[in-house]
């Protein structure tokens, strides 16, 4: 009976743990992609990275002066992907960002990666790709075309988007755990920028009013679908540039993800308990075999 119970528990753990295993592997691969991009930039000769940042800042200046006539891929990024999945579009038409050769050339560290978004509180480390095409959002986070490139500076507002609720990858699934006062980091061309959350809102998919540049601000907004599994609205976690380490800690001193630690400890305790149960021999089993042992004296 004990063996049956152990097997049932192991089966339950396997079913429940399979998505976690997939997400762990995905998170590792995405982090490796970010690391590889950063290493490529670190290997560039001076002043290639500095020039890339200057070009991106010049782009942002022109964007702010233009009034952002185009914002996004001419459609909500998540709605467009859902339409393609439902067969309502052919899914092969180039997006607005893909047609903009200048945009695609800016901050390109290789493979379309422009930087990395890190959110210590929820164990997020994702490469940031140009645009919000299906390919980009399946590979990491996407930069919303028509918003500022994520290099910081006055009169900038960069919007970074990510999927939520994927079985095989966590992405922005836990973004709803973020609170005002929390922080995240963006690494781009060898520089690390810190942002502290100052507002969290929920909007309609076609509402772009909170994605515009506000004069004098240096802001980054993280966007994903909500409610979880329903995806009728968009969750915005918006943050302003903050000094490191005066206002927010350096990355190496950032608070760790308590939930991930708790899950790891819990799984470890469960596995250890199952091993104890599986290895323990019942008193009846011991007594039954005791009759076979030679008697002494």
C-alpha positions as a Markdown table, in Angstrom:
| # | Residue | x | y | z |
|---|---|---|---|---|
| 1 | Unk | 0.0 | 0.0 | 0.0 |
| 2 | Unk | 2.8 | 2.3 | 0.9 |
| 3 | Unk | 4.4 | 1.8 | -2.6 |
| 4 | Unk | 1.1 | 2.7 | -4.3 |
| 5 | Unk | 0.8 | 5.9 | -2.2 |
| 6 | Unk | 4.4 | 6.9 | -3.1 |
| 7 | Unk | 3.8 | 6.2 | -6.8 |
| 8 | Unk | 0.6 | 8.3 | -6.7 |
| 9 | Unk | 2.4 | 11.2 | -5.0 |
| 10 | Unk | 5.3 | 11.0 | -7.4 |
| 11 | Unk | 2.8 | 11.0 | -10.4 |
| 12 | Unk | 1.1 | 14.1 | -8.9 |
| 13 | Unk | 4.5 | 15.8 | -8.4 |
| 14 | Unk | 5.5 | 15.0 | -11.9 |
| 15 | Unk | 2.3 | 16.4 | -13.4 |
| 16 | Unk | 2.5 | 19.5 | -11.3 |
| 17 | Unk | 6.2 | 19.9 | -11.6 |
| 18 | Unk | 6.4 | 19.5 | -15.4 |
| 19 | Unk | 5.4 | 23.1 | -16.2 |
| 20 | Unk | 7.8 | 24.3 | -13.6 |
| 21 | Unk | 10.6 | 22.3 | -15.2 |
| 22 | Unk | 9.7 | 23.8 | -18.6 |
| 23 | Unk | 9.7 | 27.3 | -17.2 |
| 24 | Unk | 13.0 | 26.7 | -15.4 |
| 25 | Unk | 14.6 | 25.6 | -18.6 |
| 26 | Unk | 13.1 | 28.5 | -20.6 |
| 27 | Unk | 14.3 | 31.0 | -18.0 |
| 28 | Unk | 17.8 | 29.6 | -18.1 |
| 29 | Unk | 17.9 | 29.7 | -21.9 |
| 30 | Unk | 16.5 | 33.3 | -22.0 |
| 31 | Unk | 19.1 | 34.4 | -19.4 |
| 32 | Unk | 21.8 | 32.8 | -21.5 |
| 33 | Unk | 20.6 | 34.7 | -24.5 |
| 34 | Unk | 20.9 | 38.0 | -22.5 |
| 35 | Unk | 24.3 | 37.1 | -21.2 |
| 36 | Unk | 25.6 | 36.3 | -24.7 |
| 37 | Unk | 24.3 | 39.6 | -26.0 |
| 38 | Unk | 26.0 | 41.5 | -23.2 |
| 39 | Unk | 29.3 | 39.6 | -23.8 |
| 40 | Unk | 29.2 | 40.5 | -27.5 |
| 41 | Unk | 28.8 | 44.2 | -26.6 |
| 42 | Unk | 31.6 | 43.9 | -24.0 |
| 43 | Unk | 33.9 | 42.6 | -26.8 |
| 44 | Unk | 33.2 | 45.6 | -29.2 |
| 45 | Unk | 36.0 | 48.0 | -29.8 |
| 46 | Unk | 35.7 | 51.5 | -28.3 |
| 47 | Unk | 33.6 | 53.5 | -29.1 |
| 48 | Unk | 31.1 | 51.2 | -30.9 |
| 49 | Unk | 28.8 | 50.8 | -27.9 |
| 50 | Unk | 29.0 | 54.5 | -27.0 |
| 51 | Unk | 28.1 | 55.4 | -30.6 |
| 52 | Unk | 25.1 | 53.1 | -30.5 |
| 53 | Unk | 23.8 | 54.8 | -27.4 |
| 54 | Unk | 24.3 | 58.2 | -28.9 |
| 55 | Unk | 22.3 | 57.2 | -32.0 |
| 56 | Unk | 19.5 | 55.8 | -29.9 |
| 57 | Unk | 19.3 | 59.0 | -27.9 |
| 58 | Unk | 19.2 | 61.0 | -31.1 |
| 59 | Unk | 16.3 | 58.8 | -32.2 |
| 60 | Unk | 14.5 | 59.3 | -29.0 |
| 61 | Unk | 14.9 | 63.1 | -29.3 |
| 62 | Unk | 13.3 | 63.0 | -32.8 |
| 63 | Unk | 10.6 | 60.7 | -31.5 |
| 64 | Unk | 9.6 | 63.1 | -28.7 |
| 65 | Unk | 9.6 | 66.0 | -31.1 |
| 66 | Unk | 7.4 | 64.2 | -33.6 |
| 67 | Unk | 4.5 | 63.6 | -31.2 |
| 68 | Unk | 4.6 | 59.8 | -31.7 |
| 69 | Unk | 2.4 | 59.6 | -34.7 |
| 70 | Unk | 2.8 | 55.8 | -34.8 |
| 71 | Unk | 2.5 | 53.9 | -31.6 |
| 72 | Unk | 2.9 | 50.1 | -31.8 |
| 73 | Unk | 2.5 | 47.8 | -34.7 |
| 74 | Unk | -0.7 | 49.6 | -35.8 |
| 75 | Unk | -2.5 | 47.2 | -33.5 |
| 76 | Unk | -2.3 | 46.0 | -29.9 |
| 77 | Unk | 0.6 | 43.5 | -29.9 |
| 78 | Unk | -1.3 | 40.8 | -28.0 |
| 79 | Unk | -4.5 | 41.1 | -30.0 |
| 80 | Unk | -2.5 | 40.9 | -33.3 |
| 81 | Unk | -0.8 | 37.7 | -32.1 |
| 82 | Unk | -4.1 | 36.2 | -31.0 |
| 83 | Unk | -5.7 | 37.1 | -34.4 |
| 84 | Unk | -2.8 | 35.3 | -36.2 |
| 85 | Unk | -3.3 | 32.3 | -34.0 |
| 86 | Unk | -7.0 | 32.2 | -34.8 |
| 87 | Unk | -6.3 | 32.4 | -38.5 |
| 88 | Unk | -7.8 | 35.8 | -38.9 |
| 89 | Unk | -4.6 | 37.1 | -40.4 |
| 90 | Unk | -1.9 | 35.2 | -42.4 |
| 91 | Unk | 0.7 | 36.0 | -39.7 |
| 92 | Unk | 3.3 | 36.7 | -42.5 |
| 93 | Unk | 2.8 | 40.4 | -43.1 |
| 94 | Unk | 5.8 | 42.5 | -41.9 |
| 95 | Unk | 5.0 | 44.6 | -38.9 |
| 96 | Unk | 5.6 | 48.3 | -38.8 |
| 97 | Unk | 8.8 | 47.8 | -36.8 |
| 98 | Unk | 10.1 | 45.2 | -39.2 |
| 99 | Unk | 9.7 | 47.6 | -42.1 |
| 100 | Unk | 11.7 | 50.3 | -40.3 |
| 101 | Unk | 15.3 | 49.6 | -41.2 |
| 102 | Unk | 16.7 | 52.4 | -39.1 |
| 103 | Unk | 14.8 | 51.2 | -36.0 |
| 104 | Unk | 16.0 | 47.7 | -36.5 |
| 105 | Unk | 19.6 | 48.8 | -36.8 |
| 106 | Unk | 19.6 | 50.8 | -33.5 |
| 107 | Unk | 20.9 | 49.1 | -30.4 |
| 108 | Unk | 21.3 | 45.8 | -32.3 |
| 109 | Unk | 23.7 | 43.7 | -30.2 |
| 110 | Unk | 23.1 | 40.7 | -32.5 |
| 111 | Unk | 20.0 | 38.6 | -33.3 |
| 112 | Unk | 17.7 | 41.6 | -32.8 |
| 113 | Unk | 18.5 | 41.9 | -29.1 |
| 114 | Unk | 18.6 | 45.5 | -27.9 |
| 115 | Unk | 19.0 | 44.9 | -24.1 |
| 116 | Unk | 17.9 | 43.0 | -21.1 |
| 117 | Unk | 15.1 | 43.5 | -18.5 |
| 118 | Unk | 15.7 | 42.2 | -15.0 |
| 119 | Unk | 13.1 | 42.1 | -12.2 |
| 120 | Unk | 14.6 | 40.5 | -9.1 |
| 121 | Unk | 11.4 | 40.3 | -7.2 |
| 122 | Unk | 9.8 | 37.9 | -9.6 |
| 123 | Unk | 12.9 | 36.2 | -11.1 |
| 124 | Unk | 12.6 | 37.8 | -14.5 |
| 125 | Unk | 15.6 | 38.1 | -16.8 |
| 126 | Unk | 14.6 | 38.5 | -20.5 |
| 127 | Unk | 16.3 | 39.7 | -23.6 |
| 128 | Unk | 14.5 | 42.7 | -25.2 |
| 129 | Unk | 13.8 | 42.4 | -28.9 |
| 130 | Unk | 12.9 | 45.1 | -31.5 |
| 131 | Unk | 9.1 | 45.3 | -31.9 |
| 132 | Unk | 6.3 | 43.2 | -30.6 |
| 133 | Unk | 5.9 | 40.6 | -33.4 |
| 134 | Unk | 4.9 | 37.0 | -32.6 |
| 135 | Unk | 8.5 | 36.0 | -33.0 |
| 136 | Unk | 9.8 | 38.7 | -30.7 |
| 137 | Unk | 7.4 | 37.9 | -27.9 |
| 138 | Unk | 7.9 | 34.2 | -28.2 |
| 139 | Unk | 11.7 | 34.8 | -27.7 |
| 140 | Unk | 11.6 | 37.2 | -24.8 |
| 141 | Unk | 10.3 | 40.7 | -24.1 |
| 142 | Unk | 9.5 | 43.1 | -26.9 |
| 143 | Unk | 10.0 | 46.8 | -27.3 |
| 144 | Unk | 6.8 | 48.6 | -28.3 |
| 145 | Unk | 7.5 | 50.3 | -31.6 |
| 146 | Unk | 6.9 | 54.1 | -31.5 |
| 147 | Unk | 8.0 | 54.4 | -27.9 |
| 148 | Unk | 11.4 | 55.6 | -26.7 |
| 149 | Unk | 14.3 | 53.2 | -27.0 |
| 150 | Unk | 15.3 | 52.0 | -23.5 |
| 151 | Unk | 18.4 | 54.1 | -23.0 |
| 152 | Unk | 17.0 | 56.6 | -20.5 |
| 153 | Unk | 17.2 | 60.3 | -20.6 |
| 154 | Unk | 14.8 | 63.2 | -20.2 |
| 155 | Unk | 11.6 | 63.2 | -22.3 |
| 156 | Unk | 11.6 | 59.4 | -22.8 |
| 157 | Unk | 9.0 | 56.7 | -22.2 |
| 158 | Unk | 9.9 | 53.2 | -23.3 |
| 159 | Unk | 7.3 | 50.4 | -23.2 |
| 160 | Unk | 8.4 | 46.8 | -22.8 |
| 161 | Unk | 5.9 | 44.0 | -23.4 |
| 162 | Unk | 5.9 | 40.4 | -22.5 |
| 163 | Unk | 3.6 | 37.3 | -22.6 |
| 164 | Unk | 1.8 | 36.0 | -19.5 |
| 165 | Unk | 0.4 | 32.6 | -18.8 |
| 166 | Unk | 2.5 | 30.5 | -21.2 |
| 167 | Unk | 2.9 | 26.9 | -20.0 |
| 168 | Unk | 6.5 | 26.7 | -21.3 |
| 169 | Unk | 7.8 | 30.1 | -20.2 |
| 170 | Unk | 7.0 | 32.4 | -17.3 |
| 171 | Unk | 7.9 | 35.7 | -19.1 |
| 172 | Unk | 5.7 | 38.4 | -17.4 |
| 173 | Unk | 3.3 | 35.9 | -15.8 |
| 174 | Unk | 4.0 | 37.2 | -12.3 |
| 175 | Unk | 4.0 | 40.9 | -13.2 |
| 176 | Unk | 0.8 | 41.4 | -11.2 |
| 177 | Unk | 2.9 | 40.7 | -8.0 |
| 178 | Unk | 4.8 | 44.0 | -8.5 |
| 179 | Unk | 3.9 | 46.9 | -6.2 |
| 180 | Unk | 4.5 | 50.6 | -6.0 |
| 181 | Unk | 8.0 | 51.1 | -4.7 |
| 182 | Unk | 9.4 | 47.9 | -6.3 |
| 183 | Unk | 12.2 | 48.2 | -8.9 |
| 184 | Unk | 13.7 | 46.7 | -12.0 |
| 185 | Unk | 16.7 | 47.1 | -14.1 |
| 186 | Unk | 17.4 | 47.5 | -17.8 |
| 187 | Unk | 20.9 | 46.7 | -19.3 |
| 188 | Unk | 21.7 | 48.2 | -22.6 |
| 189 | Unk | 25.0 | 48.6 | -24.4 |
| 190 | Unk | 26.9 | 47.9 | -21.2 |
| 191 | Unk | 25.0 | 50.4 | -19.1 |
| 192 | Unk | 22.5 | 49.4 | -16.3 |
| 193 | Unk | 19.5 | 51.7 | -15.6 |
| 194 | Unk | 17.3 | 51.4 | -12.6 |
| 195 | Unk | 13.6 | 52.2 | -12.4 |
| 196 | Unk | 11.2 | 52.4 | -9.4 |
| 197 | Unk | 7.5 | 51.6 | -9.8 |
| 198 | Unk | 5.3 | 54.6 | -9.1 |
| 199 | Unk | 2.0 | 53.5 | -10.7 |
| 200 | Unk | 0.1 | 50.4 | -11.7 |
| 201 | Unk | -2.9 | 50.5 | -13.9 |
| 202 | Unk | -5.2 | 48.4 | -16.1 |
| 203 | Unk | -6.3 | 49.7 | -19.5 |
| 204 | Unk | -8.3 | 48.6 | -22.5 |
| 205 | Unk | -6.2 | 47.1 | -25.3 |
| 206 | Unk | -6.7 | 50.1 | -27.6 |
| 207 | Unk | -6.0 | 52.7 | -25.0 |
| 208 | Unk | -2.5 | 54.2 | -25.6 |
| 209 | Unk | -2.9 | 57.4 | -23.5 |
| 210 | Unk | -0.6 | 56.1 | -20.8 |
| 211 | Unk | 2.1 | 55.0 | -23.2 |
| 212 | Unk | 3.0 | 58.5 | -24.5 |
| 213 | Unk | 6.0 | 60.5 | -23.6 |
| 214 | Unk | 5.5 | 63.0 | -20.8 |
| 215 | Unk | 7.8 | 66.1 | -21.0 |
| 216 | Unk | 10.6 | 65.9 | -18.4 |
| 217 | Unk | 10.1 | 62.3 | -17.5 |
| 218 | Unk | 12.4 | 59.3 | -17.8 |
| 219 | Unk | 10.0 | 56.4 | -17.7 |
| 220 | Unk | 9.7 | 52.7 | -18.6 |
| 221 | Unk | 6.4 | 50.9 | -18.6 |
| 222 | Unk | 6.1 | 47.1 | -18.5 |
| 223 | Unk | 2.9 | 45.8 | -20.2 |
| 224 | Unk | 1.2 | 42.4 | -20.3 |
| 225 | Unk | -2.2 | 40.8 | -20.6 |
| 226 | Unk | -4.7 | 40.7 | -17.7 |
| 227 | Unk | -6.8 | 39.1 | -16.1 |
| 228 | Unk | -4.7 | 35.9 | -16.1 |
| 229 | Unk | -6.1 | 33.5 | -18.7 |
| 230 | Unk | -8.7 | 35.9 | -19.9 |
| 231 | Unk | -6.5 | 38.6 | -21.4 |
| 232 | Unk | -9.2 | 41.2 | -22.1 |
| 233 | Unk | -7.2 | 44.1 | -20.7 |
| 234 | Unk | -3.6 | 45.2 | -20.3 |
| 235 | Unk | -1.7 | 45.5 | -17.1 |
| 236 | Unk | 0.8 | 48.4 | -17.0 |
| 237 | Unk | 3.5 | 48.5 | -14.4 |
| 238 | Unk | 5.1 | 51.9 | -14.8 |
| 239 | Unk | 8.3 | 53.2 | -13.3 |
| 240 | Unk | 10.5 | 56.3 | -13.2 |
| 241 | Unk | 14.3 | 56.4 | -13.5 |
| 242 | Unk | 16.0 | 56.2 | -10.1 |
| 243 | Unk | 19.5 | 56.5 | -8.9 |
| 244 | Unk | 21.6 | 53.4 | -8.1 |
| 245 | Unk | 22.4 | 52.8 | -5.3 |
| 246 | Unk | 21.0 | 56.0 | -3.6 |
| 247 | Unk | 17.3 | 55.2 | -4.3 |
| 248 | Unk | 17.3 | 51.6 | -5.4 |
| 249 | Unk | 20.0 | 49.0 | -4.6 |
| 250 | Unk | 22.6 | 47.8 | -7.0 |
| 251 | Unk | 21.6 | 44.6 | -8.7 |
| 252 | Unk | 23.9 | 42.4 | -6.6 |
| 253 | Unk | 22.2 | 43.8 | -3.5 |
| 254 | Unk | 18.6 | 43.6 | -4.7 |
| 255 | Unk | 16.0 | 41.6 | -2.8 |
| 256 | Unk | 15.8 | 37.9 | -3.8 |
| 257 | Unk | 12.6 | 36.2 | -5.0 |
| 258 | Unk | 11.1 | 34.8 | -1.8 |
| 259 | Unk | 8.5 | 32.8 | -3.7 |
| 260 | Unk | 11.0 | 30.9 | -5.9 |
| 261 | Unk | 13.1 | 30.1 | -2.8 |
| 262 | Unk | 10.0 | 28.8 | -1.0 |
| 263 | Unk | 9.1 | 26.6 | -3.9 |
| 264 | Unk | 12.6 | 25.2 | -4.1 |
| 265 | Unk | 12.7 | 24.4 | -0.4 |
| 266 | Unk | 9.2 | 22.9 | -0.5 |
| 267 | Unk | 10.1 | 20.6 | -3.4 |
| 268 | Unk | 13.3 | 19.6 | -1.7 |
| 269 | Unk | 11.5 | 18.7 | 1.5 |
| 270 | Unk | 8.9 | 16.8 | -0.5 |
| 271 | Unk | 11.5 | 14.7 | -2.4 |
| 272 | Unk | 13.4 | 14.0 | 0.8 |
| 273 | Unk | 10.2 | 12.9 | 2.6 |
| 274 | Unk | 9.3 | 10.6 | -0.3 |
| 275 | Unk | 12.8 | 9.1 | -0.2 |
| 276 | Unk | 12.4 | 8.4 | 3.5 |
| 277 | Unk | 9.0 | 6.7 | 3.0 |
| 278 | Unk | 10.2 | 4.7 | 0.0 |
| 279 | Unk | 13.4 | 3.5 | 1.8 |
| 280 | Unk | 11.8 | 2.7 | 5.1 |
| 281 | Unk | 11.1 | -0.9 | 5.7 |
| 282 | Unk | 8.0 | -1.8 | 7.7 |
| 283 | Unk | 8.3 | -3.6 | 11.1 |
| 284 | Unk | 6.3 | -6.5 | 9.6 |
| 285 | Unk | 8.8 | -6.8 | 6.8 |
| 286 | Unk | 11.7 | -6.9 | 9.2 |
| 287 | Unk | 10.0 | -9.4 | 11.6 |
| 288 | Unk | 9.2 | -11.7 | 8.7 |
| 289 | Unk | 12.8 | -11.9 | 7.5 |
| 290 | Unk | 14.1 | -12.1 | 11.0 |
| 291 | Unk | 13.0 | -15.8 | 11.1 |
| 292 | Unk | 15.6 | -16.4 | 8.3 |
| 293 | Unk | 18.5 | -15.1 | 10.3 |
| 294 | Unk | 20.6 | -17.6 | 12.2 |
| 295 | Unk | 20.1 | -17.8 | 16.0 |
| 296 | Unk | 23.0 | -17.1 | 18.3 |
| 297 | Unk | 24.0 | -18.8 | 21.5 |
